[in-house]
């Protein structure tokens, strides 16, 4: 396991190297998950790209730090980690809140970003009332109190079959996240609006969404794709909010093709 102290918190991360000159892809996770969600995508990309995964603050094996957070905290953590690893001009693949982090990174540290893959996300996600209600639920009843509706938004009915052991595993991942980190990140999402960043993006972007996403449905992600100049847009069939779990091969194929397309010489060289 790999750890680094970034901005006063210990972040858990993993680097899988590749031959010199291969592009680097960085993965940022959804709310209530850790970087294990990317496993079935990662195994399909090893060797073709250098790969970086990490647990954002308040999730997985990373420190909680002082919650609630601002989105700038999450963005600053990723920027600090990439500086620590001497990574620049990365292709950043962010899922849900990870997509907000990716957009924020492109806006604040553009030298770190060569391109974005924005999965099941939007420049603004949900309403203030929705996030305040979720924060209150977690603070009074823990993450388990909202696990079932979250899983319904994450996964298709077929995946949520009671006999599917993976469903139980991902429920465990969700409810075992630190409640303070979960609620703190809810506050960061509530207060974030990166519409202007999305509209002004100058790097290539691919927008991906599951056709049965209950959190950021296709019409929401489609509007983001229209907002971003020259964005690519793909809808994955038979898929909910977490395509790296339900449709990892399809997502890996999109990421691979897009990364190869944008992996020419970095701008200015």
C-alpha positions in Angstrom: 0.0 0.0 0.0 1.1 3.6 -0.7 0.5 6.6 1.4 1.4 10.3 1.3 0.8 13.3 3.5 -0.9 15.9 1.3 -2.3 19.1 2.7 -2.2 17.8 6.2 -4.1 14.5 5.5 -2.7 11.1 4.7 -4.0 9.9 1.3 -4.0 6.3 0.3 -3.1 5.8 -3.4 -1.8 3.2 -5.8 0.5 3.7 -8.8 0.8 1.1 -11.6 3.7 2.1 -13.8 4.2 1.7 -17.6 7.0 2.1 -20.1 8.5 5.6 -20.4 6.4 7.8 -22.6 3.1 6.1 -21.9 0.2 8.5 -21.0 -0.9 8.6 -17.3 -4.6 8.1 -16.4 -5.7 9.2 -13.0 -9.0 7.9 -11.5 -11.1 9.8 -9.0 -13.9 7.9 -7.2 -17.6 8.4 -6.4 -19.0 9.4 -3.1 -19.1 6.5 -0.7 -16.6 4.4 -2.5 -12.8 3.8 -2.6 -10.5 3.1 -5.5 -11.3 -0.6 -5.6 -14.3 0.3 -7.8 -11.9 0.7 -10.7 -10.3 -2.8 -10.5 -12.1 -4.3 -13.5 -11.2 -1.3 -15.6 -7.6 -1.1 -14.5 -6.8 -4.7 -15.3 -7.8 -4.0 -18.9 -5.5 -0.9 -19.2 -2.4 -2.1 -17.4 0.7 -1.9 -19.6 -0.8 0.6 -22.1 -0.9 3.4 -19.6 0.5 4.5 -16.3 -2.3 4.4 -13.8 -3.0 6.3 -10.6 -5.8 5.6 -8.2 -6.4 7.2 -4.8 -8.9 7.5 -1.9 -10.1 11.0 -1.5 -10.1 12.4 2.0 -12.8 10.9 4.2 -12.9 7.7 2.2 -11.2 4.4 2.1 -7.9 4.3 3.9 -7.3 8.1 3.6 -7.6 10.4 6.6 -10.9 12.1 7.3 -9.3 15.4 8.2 -11.5 18.3 9.2 -15.0 17.9 7.8 -17.2 19.3 6.3 -15.1 20.0 3.2 -15.1 22.4 0.3 -14.7 21.0 -3.2 -11.4 23.0 -3.3 -10.1 20.6 -0.5 -10.7 17.6 -2.7 -9.3 19.4 -5.8 -6.2 20.5 -3.8 -5.6 17.0 -2.5 -5.5 15.6 -6.0 -3.3 18.4 -7.2 -1.0 17.8 -4.3 -0.8 14.1 -4.9 0.0 14.6 -8.6 2.7 17.1 -7.6 4.1 14.5 -5.1 4.2 11.9 -7.9 5.6 14.3 -10.4 2.7 13.7 -12.7 1.5 16.3 -15.2 -0.5 16.3 -18.4 -2.6 13.4 -17.0 -5.9 12.1 -18.4 -8.2 12.4 -15.4 -11.1 10.0 -15.2 -13.6 11.1 -12.6 -16.8 9.4 -11.5 -19.7 11.4 -9.9 -18.0 13.7 -7.3 -14.7 12.5 -8.9 -15.9 14.2 -12.1 -16.4 17.5 -10.1 -12.8 17.0 -8.8 -11.6 16.5 -12.3 -13.3 19.6 -13.5 -12.0 21.6 -10.6 -8.5 20.4 -11.3 -8.7 21.4 -15.0 -9.9 24.9 -13.8 -7.3 25.5 -11.1 -4.2 23.5 -12.3 -4.6 23.2 -16.1 -0.9 22.1 -16.5 -1.8 18.9 -14.7 -4.6 17.9 -17.1 -4.3 16.7 -20.7 -7.9 15.5 -21.0 -10.9 14.6 -19.0 -13.2 11.5 -18.9 -16.3 12.6 -17.0 -18.4 9.6 -15.9 -21.9 9.9 -14.6 -21.3 13.5 -13.3 -22.3 17.1 -13.9 -20.9 20.5 -13.2 -23.5 20.9 -10.5 -25.1 17.8 -8.9 -28.3 17.9 -7.0 -29.9 20.7 -4.9 -29.0 22.3 -1.6 -32.1 20.7 0.0 -31.2 17.2 -1.2 -27.7 17.4 0.1 -28.7 18.9 3.4 -31.3 16.1 3.9 -28.6 13.5 3.2 -26.2 15.1 5.6 -28.8 15.1 8.3 -29.7 11.4 7.6 -26.0 10.4 7.9 -25.5 12.4 11.1 -28.5 10.9 12.8 -28.7 7.4 11.4 -25.3 6.7 9.8 -24.7 5.7 6.2 -26.7 2.5 6.6 -29.8 4.7 6.9 -29.6 5.7 3.2 -27.8 2.6 1.8 -30.8 1.1 0.0 -31.8 4.2 -2.0 -28.2 4.9 -2.8 -27.7 1.4 -4.2 -30.9 1.8 -6.2 -29.4 4.8 -7.9 -26.0 3.1 -8.3 -27.1 -0.1 -9.9 -29.6 -1.6 -12.3 -32.4 -3.9 -11.0 -30.6 -6.8 -12.6 -27.4 -6.1 -10.6 -29.5 -5.6 -7.4 -30.7 -9.2 -7.5 -30.5 -10.6 -3.9 -28.3 -13.5 -5.0 -25.6 -11.2 -6.4 -22.8 -11.3 -3.9 -21.2 -8.2 -5.5 -24.2 -6.2 -4.4 -23.6 -7.1 -0.8 -19.9 -6.3 -1.2 -20.6 -2.8 -2.6 -23.1 -2.2 0.1 -20.4 -3.0 2.6 -18.0 -0.6 0.9 -20.6 2.1 1.1 -21.7 1.7 4.8 -18.1 1.2 6.0 -16.9 4.6 4.8 -16.4 7.2 7.6 -19.7 9.0 8.2 -17.9 12.3 8.7 -16.1 11.9 5.4 -19.3 11.0 3.6 -21.3 13.9 5.1 -18.3 16.2 4.6 -18.1 15.4 0.9 -21.9 15.8 0.6 -21.4 19.4 1.8 -18.6 19.9 -0.8 -20.9 18.7 -3.6 -23.8 20.8 -2.3 -21.7 24.0 -2.6 -19.9 23.2 -5.9 -20.9 24.7 -9.2 -18.3 24.2 -12.0 -20.6 25.2 -14.9 -18.2 28.1 -15.9 -15.2 25.7 -15.8 -17.1 23.2 -18.0 -18.1 25.9 -20.5 -14.6 27.2 -20.8 -12.7 23.9 -21.0 -9.9 23.9 -23.5 -8.8 20.2 -23.1 -10.5 17.3 -24.8 -13.4 15.7 -22.8 -15.4 12.5 -23.0 -18.7 12.3 -21.1 -20.0 8.9 -20.2 -23.3 7.8 -18.5 -25.2 4.7 -17.8 -28.6 4.6 -19.4 -30.2 3.7 -16.0 -28.2 6.1 -13.8 -30.4 7.3 -11.0 -28.1 10.0 -9.7 -27.0 11.8 -12.9 -29.2 10.5 -15.6 -28.4 10.7 -19.3 -30.2 14.0 -19.9 -28.1 15.6 -17.2 -24.8 14.3 -18.5 -25.9 15.1 -22.0 -26.5 18.7 -21.1 -22.9 18.8 -19.7 -21.6 17.3 -22.9 -23.4 20.1 -24.9 -21.9 22.7 -22.6 -18.3 21.5 -23.0 -16.7 22.5 -26.3 -16.4 19.5 -28.7 -17.1 16.9 -26.0 -17.6 13.3 -26.8 -20.7 11.7 -25.4 -21.4 8.0 -24.8 -24.3 6.2 -23.2 -23.7 2.7 -21.8 -26.7 0.4 -22.0 -27.8 -1.8 -19.0 -25.8 0.4 -16.6 -26.5 2.5 -13.6 -24.4 5.2 -11.9 -21.2 3.1 -11.4 -20.1 1.9 -14.9 -16.7 0.7 -13.7 -18.6 -2.0 -11.8 -21.5 -2.9 -14.1 -19.9 -2.3 -17.5 -16.1 -2.3 -16.9 -15.1 -3.7 -20.3 -17.2 -1.1 -22.2 -15.9 1.7 -20.0 -12.3 0.5 -20.5 -12.8 0.5 -24.2 -14.0 4.1 -24.2 -11.2 5.2 -22.0 -8.5 3.4 -24.0 -9.8 4.8 -27.3 -10.1 8.3 -26.0 -6.7 8.2 -24.3 -5.0 7.1 -27.4 -6.8 9.8 -29.4 -5.6 12.6 -27.1 -2.2 11.2 -26.2 -0.2 13.2 -28.8 2.5 15.6 -27.7 1.3 17.8 -24.8 0.2 21.3 -25.7 3.2 23.7 -26.2 5.7 21.1 -27.1 
